[in-house]
Amino acid sequence: MRGIIHKIPASKGAGYSNMKLILASSSPRRAEVLRDAGIAFEICAPQGLDETSKPGESAQALVARLAEAKARAAAKQIGGAKGICIVVGADTSVELDGKIFGKPRDAAQAREMLAALRSRTHHVLTGIFLLRLPDGAARSAVETTSVTFAPIESGEIEAYVSSCEPMDKAGAYAIQGVAGRYISRIEGCYFNVVGLPLARLHALLRDLGWSDKN
């Protein structure tokens, strides 16, 4: 698990009232994690970002870079309209044997991904980047969870792909959905696999002066 990367220091002991949280993501799964945790937030999802990995880029570097890009793009859209707030960018990828599995481009690629993952242990990495406005203080981290798939028959893969659930998910599966029946073990944060490492996020929010009372 990658440690926290301190980008720009926050003021020591800083505390803010009525600080808004802005989620720079259109993912319904990340929104659900925040809602279920009782964390109030608004959404400002940037559009048109190129999420293609660079040649030789690791999964860890990829999710860190894209999480920051999403947060900064959303902050640019917001400008000063939200007052004091924290913008949260996040990006999730699956890694197996050094290969990055993003969202499948079509059903055929989803089948290929699931066939590669079955009976194996892979890693789910989520990068998060928190940017406080207007002062620009920031925190970031990459969380890693190990996920083990049970053996899956080819017919089961075909049926799962036909459900369309895999199509907008990194690694072509949703642990909180139908695919949960095929996950035999995880080591690490469950919410990280869903797309937002909740405990790590909460710690970084508080480090930037956010309060559970907001």
Residue frames relative to the residue before (quaternion, step in Angstrom):
aa qw qx qy qz dx dy dz
M 1.0000 0.0000 0.0000 0.0000 0.00 0.00 0.00
R 0.3944 -0.7341 0.5057 0.2232 3.55 -0.78 1.00
G 0.4603 -0.6933 0.4858 0.2674 3.56 -1.01 0.82
I 0.6693 -0.4909 0.3834 0.4051 3.50 -1.36 0.18
I 0.2168 -0.7498 0.6118 0.1286 3.54 -1.02 0.84
H 0.2127 -0.7820 0.5730 0.1220 3.59 -0.50 1.12
K 0.2272 -0.8065 0.5359 0.1033 3.56 -0.50 1.17
I 0.7800 -0.0664 0.0958 0.6149 3.57 0.61 -1.18
P 0.4404 -0.7397 0.4308 0.2707 3.63 -0.58 1.04
A 0.3732 -0.6841 0.5789 0.2400 3.51 -1.18 0.71
S 0.6125 -0.5441 0.4157 0.3950 3.54 -1.23 0.38
K 0.5043 -0.6563 0.4691 0.3079 3.57 -0.92 0.85
G 0.8526 0.1034 -0.1024 0.5019 3.50 -0.88 1.05
A 0.3441 0.7569 -0.4975 0.2473 3.57 1.22 0.30
G 0.0139 0.7821 -0.6229 0.0154 3.54 -1.04 0.78
Y 0.0976 -0.8116 0.5759 0.0092 3.55 -0.91 0.88
S 0.2759 -0.7356 0.5910 0.1827 3.53 -1.05 0.76
N 0.8355 0.1810 -0.1529 0.4958 3.55 -1.18 0.65
M 0.2960 0.7515 -0.5303 0.2578 3.58 1.02 0.76
K 0.2947 -0.7751 0.5371 0.1544 3.57 -0.70 1.08
L 0.2694 -0.7227 0.6126 0.1728 3.53 -1.26 0.55
I 0.1112 -0.7947 0.5962 0.0245 3.56 -0.78 1.09
L 0.2168 -0.7765 0.5815 0.1091 3.58 -0.69 1.10
A 0.2271 -0.7930 0.5558 0.1028 3.56 -0.58 1.20
S 0.5797 0.5441 -0.3756 0.4763 3.54 0.74 1.12
S 0.3159 -0.7328 0.5694 0.1976 3.54 -1.14 0.69
S 0.4065 0.7387 -0.4553 0.2858 3.59 1.29 0.10
P 0.3681 -0.7316 0.5225 0.2373 3.62 -0.67 1.00
R 0.6099 0.5638 -0.3547 0.4293 3.59 1.14 -0.51
R 0.6532 0.4842 -0.3197 0.4864 3.60 0.97 -0.77
A 0.6303 0.5268 -0.3305 0.4647 3.58 1.01 -0.78
E 0.6523 0.5200 -0.3156 0.4522 3.58 0.99 -0.81
V 0.6076 0.5481 -0.3494 0.4564 3.60 1.02 -0.75
L 0.6858 0.4734 -0.2873 0.4722 3.60 0.87 -0.91
R 0.6514 0.5223 -0.3194 0.4482 3.59 0.91 -0.90
D 0.6909 0.4875 -0.2825 0.4530 3.57 0.86 -0.99
A 0.6669 0.4784 -0.2934 0.4902 3.59 1.21 -0.52
G 0.4980 -0.6831 0.4103 0.3420 3.59 1.28 0.03
I 0.4802 0.6595 -0.4372 0.3785 3.58 1.18 0.53
A 0.3258 -0.7544 0.5400 0.1820 3.58 -0.63 1.14
F 0.1028 0.8010 -0.5805 0.1042 3.56 -0.97 0.83
E 0.2589 -0.7010 0.6314 0.2072 3.51 -1.39 0.20
I 0.3583 -0.7338 0.5368 0.2123 3.58 -1.22 0.40
C 0.0794 0.7353 -0.6711 0.0512 3.51 -1.08 0.88
A 0.0290 -0.8489 0.5267 -0.0329 3.56 0.13 1.31
P 0.3479 -0.7446 0.5273 0.2156 3.63 -0.58 1.08
Q 0.2689 -0.7690 0.5644 0.1337 3.56 -1.09 0.71
G 0.8212 0.3433 -0.2074 0.4058 3.52 -1.29 0.45
L 0.4137 0.7024 -0.4896 0.3095 3.61 1.16 0.31
D 0.3859 -0.6970 0.5546 0.2402 3.57 -0.99 0.83
E 0.1271 -0.8308 0.5408 0.0327 3.58 -0.46 1.22
T 0.3610 0.7409 -0.4855 0.2916 3.57 1.23 0.39
S 0.4416 -0.6838 0.5085 0.2808 3.55 -0.97 0.82
K 0.4571 -0.6718 0.5132 0.2762 3.54 -1.18 0.63
P 0.6431 -0.5225 0.3717 0.4186 3.62 -1.12 0.50
G 0.8416 0.1547 -0.1379 0.4988 3.56 -0.82 1.03
E 0.4858 0.6793 -0.4309 0.3419 3.60 1.26 0.00
S 0.3932 -0.7159 0.5281 0.2320 3.57 -0.90 0.91
A 0.6437 -0.5095 0.3930 0.4144 3.56 -1.26 0.34
Q 0.6353 0.5388 -0.3285 0.4451 3.58 1.01 -0.79
A 0.6802 0.4757 -0.2873 0.4781 3.57 0.92 -0.91
L 0.6282 0.5619 -0.3274 0.4272 3.57 1.04 -0.81
V 0.7219 0.4393 -0.2715 0.4606 3.59 0.71 -1.04
A 0.6136 0.5356 -0.3521 0.4611 3.60 1.09 -0.63
R 0.6725 0.5030 -0.2945 0.4562 3.57 0.91 -0.93
L 0.7105 0.4594 -0.2758 0.4561 3.59 0.83 -0.93
A 0.6009 0.5483 -0.3664 0.4517 3.61 1.04 -0.65
E 0.6697 0.4826 -0.2976 0.4796 3.57 0.95 -0.86
A 0.6444 0.5286 -0.3280 0.4446 3.59 0.94 -0.86
K 0.6546 0.5116 -0.3130 0.4603 3.59 0.98 -0.82
A 0.6647 0.5025 -0.3094 0.4583 3.58 0.91 -0.91
R 0.6952 0.4710 -0.2853 0.4620 3.59 0.87 -0.89
A 0.6251 0.5223 -0.3436 0.4674 3.60 1.06 -0.66
A 0.6540 0.4949 -0.3127 0.4791 3.59 0.99 -0.81
A 0.6347 0.5330 -0.3296 0.4522 3.59 0.99 -0.81
K 0.6325 0.5267 -0.3255 0.4654 3.56 1.05 -0.74
Q 0.6439 0.5110 -0.3174 0.4728 3.57 1.04 -0.77
I 0.6717 0.5176 -0.2923 0.4422 3.56 0.98 -0.89
G 0.1455 -0.7911 0.5719 0.1612 3.57 0.91 -0.94
G 0.7302 -0.3792 0.2900 0.4888 3.58 -0.78 -0.97
A 0.3653 0.7958 -0.4338 0.2124 3.56 1.31 0.20
K 0.7418 0.4265 -0.2273 0.4650 3.61 1.10 -0.58
G 0.4576 -0.6754 0.4639 0.3453 3.59 1.21 -0.02
I 0.7691 -0.2555 0.2257 0.5406 3.59 -1.00 -0.81
C 0.2142 0.7748 -0.5633 0.1912 3.56 -0.62 1.12
I 0.3000 -0.7084 0.5991 0.2220 3.54 -1.34 0.20
V 0.2155 -0.7660 0.5977 0.0978 3.54 -0.82 1.09
V 0.1428 -0.8040 0.5755 0.0449 3.57 -0.80 1.04
G 0.0838 -0.7713 0.6305 0.0252 3.54 -0.77 1.11
A 0.0071 -0.8039 0.5944 -0.0201 3.59 -1.04 0.73
D 0.0153 0.7781 -0.6279 0.0046 3.54 -1.17 0.62
T 0.1476 -0.8069 0.5711 0.0305 3.56 -0.97 0.94
S 0.0386 0.7751 -0.6303 0.0233 3.54 -1.07 0.81
V 0.3443 -0.6947 0.5927 0.2181 3.53 -1.33 0.40
E 0.0913 -0.8012 0.5907 0.0279 3.57 -1.00 0.85
L 0.0504 0.7719 -0.6309 0.0590 3.55 -0.98 0.93
D 0.8471 -0.0579 -0.0066 0.5283 3.56 -0.70 1.12
G 0.7230 -0.4479 0.2392 0.4684 3.56 1.04 0.81
K 0.6130 0.5375 -0.3479 0.4630 3.58 1.26 -0.08
I 0.3352 -0.7503 0.5405 0.1803 3.56 -0.93 0.94
F 0.1364 -0.7642 0.6274 0.0616 3.55 -0.95 0.98
G 0.1084 -0.7902 0.6020 0.0393 3.57 -0.46 1.19
K 0.7351 -0.3161 0.2790 0.5310 3.56 -1.06 -0.70
P 0.4744 -0.6835 0.4619 0.3072 3.62 -0.84 0.87
R 0.4461 -0.7048 0.4856 0.2616 3.57 -1.00 0.82
D 0.7931 -0.0135 0.0219 0.6086 3.58 1.22 -0.50
A 0.7302 -0.4339 0.2993 0.4347 3.57 -1.33 0.10
A 0.6272 0.5511 -0.3430 0.4305 3.58 1.01 -0.76
Q 0.6783 0.4685 -0.2972 0.4818 3.57 0.94 -0.82
A 0.5924 0.5541 -0.3648 0.4571 3.60 1.09 -0.63
R 0.6400 0.5165 -0.3219 0.4690 3.60 0.97 -0.82
E 0.6515 0.5244 -0.3099 0.4523 3.57 0.95 -0.90
M 0.6557 0.5139 -0.3117 0.4570 3.58 0.94 -0.89
L 0.6947 0.4798 -0.2816 0.4560 3.57 0.80 -0.99
A 0.6247 0.5299 -0.3358 0.4650 3.57 1.07 -0.70
A 0.6574 0.5019 -0.3008 0.4749 3.58 1.08 -0.74
L 0.7074 0.4846 -0.2601 0.4441 3.59 1.02 -0.81
R 0.5813 0.6211 -0.3890 0.3536 3.60 1.03 -0.64
S 0.8410 0.1412 -0.1655 0.4953 3.53 -1.11 0.90
R 0.6556 0.4808 -0.3064 0.4952 3.59 1.24 0.33
T 0.3636 -0.6773 0.5840 0.2608 3.54 -1.36 0.24
H 0.0426 -0.7943 0.6059 -0.0098 3.56 -0.79 1.05
H 0.4173 -0.6933 0.5269 0.2599 3.56 -1.32 0.04
V 0.1943 -0.7398 0.6342 0.1131 3.52 -1.09 0.84
L 0.0800 -0.8037 0.5897 -0.0023 3.55 -0.73 1.12
T 0.0299 -0.7761 0.6298 0.0084 3.55 -0.93 0.93
G 0.2068 -0.7528 0.6151 0.1101 3.51 -0.87 1.04
I 0.0538 -0.7742 0.6290 0.0453 3.56 -1.04 0.77
F 0.0634 -0.7786 0.6243 0.0066 3.54 -1.08 0.82
L 0.1189 -0.7980 0.5905 0.0191 3.55 -0.71 1.16
L 0.0497 -0.7998 0.5976 -0.0263 3.55 -0.78 1.10
R 0.2118 -0.7878 0.5680 0.1089 3.57 -0.60 1.15
L 0.1555 -0.7756 0.6090 0.0589 3.52 -0.93 1.01
P 0.6015 -0.1467 -0.7771 -0.1132 1.51 -2.15 1.30
D 0.5509 0.6792 -0.3853 0.2945 3.64 1.18 -0.17
G 0.4680 -0.7280 0.4082 0.2904 3.62 1.24 -0.24
A 0.3611 0.7122 -0.5216 0.3005 3.61 1.18 0.29
A 0.0502 -0.8317 0.5524 -0.0265 3.59 -0.93 0.84
R 0.0825 -0.7456 0.6586 0.0599 3.49 -1.34 0.49
S 0.0158 0.8075 -0.5896 -0.0012 3.58 -1.12 0.55
A 0.0068 0.7843 -0.6201 0.0159 3.55 -1.24 0.43
V 0.1925 -0.7194 0.6442 0.1742 3.51 -1.35 0.28
E 0.1630 -0.7879 0.5912 0.0567 3.56 -0.75 1.11
T 0.1258 -0.7982 0.5871 0.0486 3.59 -1.01 0.85
T 0.0523 -0.7773 0.6270 0.0039 3.54 -0.98 0.94
S 0.3124 -0.7324 0.5738 0.1919 3.57 -0.98 0.86
V 0.0721 -0.8051 0.5887 -0.0125 3.57 -0.84 1.03
T 0.1523 -0.7969 0.5811 0.0634 3.57 -0.84 1.01
F 0.2614 -0.7551 0.5873 0.1285 3.53 -0.87 1.06
A 0.4206 -0.6506 0.5711 0.2715 3.54 -1.15 0.71
P 0.6357 -0.4812 0.4009 0.4513 3.62 -1.21 0.14
I 0.0824 -0.7903 0.6067 0.0217 3.58 -0.94 0.88
E 0.4070 -0.7054 0.5249 0.2473 3.55 -0.85 0.93
S 0.6284 -0.5542 0.3897 0.3822 3.58 -1.16 0.58
G 0.6330 0.5360 -0.3295 0.4511 3.58 1.06 -0.72
E 0.6339 0.5193 -0.3229 0.4735 3.57 1.10 -0.70
I 0.6214 0.5260 -0.3349 0.4745 3.57 1.04 -0.77
E 0.6562 0.5181 -0.3111 0.4519 3.57 0.91 -0.92
A 0.6672 0.4974 -0.3012 0.4655 3.58 0.92 -0.90
Y 0.6584 0.5115 -0.3128 0.4549 3.57 0.99 -0.82
V 0.6484 0.5033 -0.3193 0.4737 3.58 0.94 -0.84
S 0.6413 0.5398 -0.3180 0.4430 3.59 1.03 -0.78
S 0.6004 0.5711 -0.3569 0.4313 3.59 1.22 -0.45
C 0.3886 -0.7447 0.4382 0.3200 3.59 1.33 -0.36
E 0.4290 0.7189 -0.4597 0.2963 3.62 1.20 -0.07
P 0.6921 0.5100 -0.3158 0.4014 3.66 0.89 -0.75
M 0.5738 0.7091 -0.3500 0.2131 3.55 1.09 -0.68
D 0.7800 0.2530 -0.1820 0.5427 3.64 1.07 -0.42
K 0.5545 0.6027 -0.3765 0.4330 3.55 1.21 0.61
A 0.4998 -0.6210 0.5113 0.3213 3.56 -1.04 0.77
G 0.8082 0.2081 -0.1758 0.5222 3.57 -0.80 0.99
A 0.4455 -0.7367 0.4108 0.3001 3.58 1.34 0.06
Y 0.7203 0.3595 -0.3031 0.5099 3.60 0.97 0.77
A 0.2419 -0.7349 0.6151 0.1519 3.53 -1.33 0.44
I 0.3709 -0.7614 0.4870 0.2135 3.58 -0.42 1.21
Q 0.6861 0.4761 -0.2763 0.4757 3.58 1.14 -0.66
G 0.6741 0.4789 -0.2856 0.4845 3.59 1.29 -0.04
V 0.8336 -0.1595 0.1444 0.5087 3.53 -1.14 -0.73
A 0.6345 0.5668 -0.3318 0.4075 3.58 1.01 -0.78
G 0.4954 0.6765 -0.4239 0.3425 3.58 1.19 -0.36
R 0.6177 0.5660 -0.3456 0.4227 3.58 1.11 -0.59
Y 0.7006 0.4579 -0.2577 0.4828 3.58 1.24 -0.39
I 0.5831 0.5701 -0.3730 0.4425 3.60 1.29 -0.05
S 0.1965 -0.8286 0.5171 0.0858 3.57 -0.44 1.21
R 0.8132 -0.0051 0.0354 0.5809 3.59 1.16 -0.49
I 0.0060 -0.7570 0.6507 0.0599 3.55 -1.22 0.56
E 0.1383 -0.7510 0.6383 0.0971 3.54 -1.22 0.57
G 0.7137 0.3669 -0.2977 0.5172 3.55 -0.45 1.24
C 0.7710 -0.3785 0.2748 0.4322 3.52 -1.33 -0.33
Y 0.4226 -0.7075 0.5140 0.2380 3.58 -0.75 1.09
F 0.6756 0.5108 -0.3053 0.4352 3.58 0.88 -0.94
N 0.5528 0.5961 -0.3874 0.4348 3.56 1.20 -0.45
V 0.6504 0.5037 -0.3089 0.4773 3.59 1.03 -0.77
V 0.6197 0.5283 -0.3293 0.4779 3.56 1.12 -0.67
G 0.6460 -0.5505 0.3095 0.4289 3.59 1.13 -0.61
L 0.7837 0.1952 -0.1242 0.5764 3.60 1.26 -0.04
P 0.2725 -0.7853 0.5329 0.1585 3.63 -0.31 1.21
L 0.3125 -0.8369 0.4193 0.1615 3.53 0.07 1.36
A 0.6877 0.4803 -0.3033 0.4521 3.61 0.79 -0.95
R 0.6551 0.4969 -0.3147 0.4743 3.59 0.96 -0.83
L 0.6362 0.5289 -0.3228 0.4597 3.58 0.96 -0.85
H 0.6598 0.5188 -0.3103 0.4463 3.58 0.88 -0.94
A 0.6483 0.5178 -0.3178 0.4590 3.59 0.98 -0.84
L 0.6865 0.4755 -0.2891 0.4680 3.59 0.92 -0.84
L 0.5980 0.5528 -0.3568 0.4578 3.58 1.08 -0.67
R 0.6842 0.4760 -0.2876 0.4719 3.56 0.87 -0.93
D 0.6175 0.5489 -0.3433 0.4466 3.57 1.08 -0.66
L 0.7045 0.4272 -0.2519 0.5077 3.57 1.20 -0.54
G 0.6662 -0.5551 0.2862 0.4076 3.56 1.25 0.34
W 0.4616 0.6690 -0.4556 0.3631 3.57 1.27 0.10
S 0.1908 -0.7859 0.5810 0.0913 3.57 -1.05 0.75
D 0.5820 -0.5821 0.4391 0.3600 3.57 -1.17 0.60
K 0.6100 0.5659 -0.3428 0.4361 3.58 1.25 -0.35
N 0.5267 0.6407 -0.4166 0.3721 3.60 1.23 -0.31
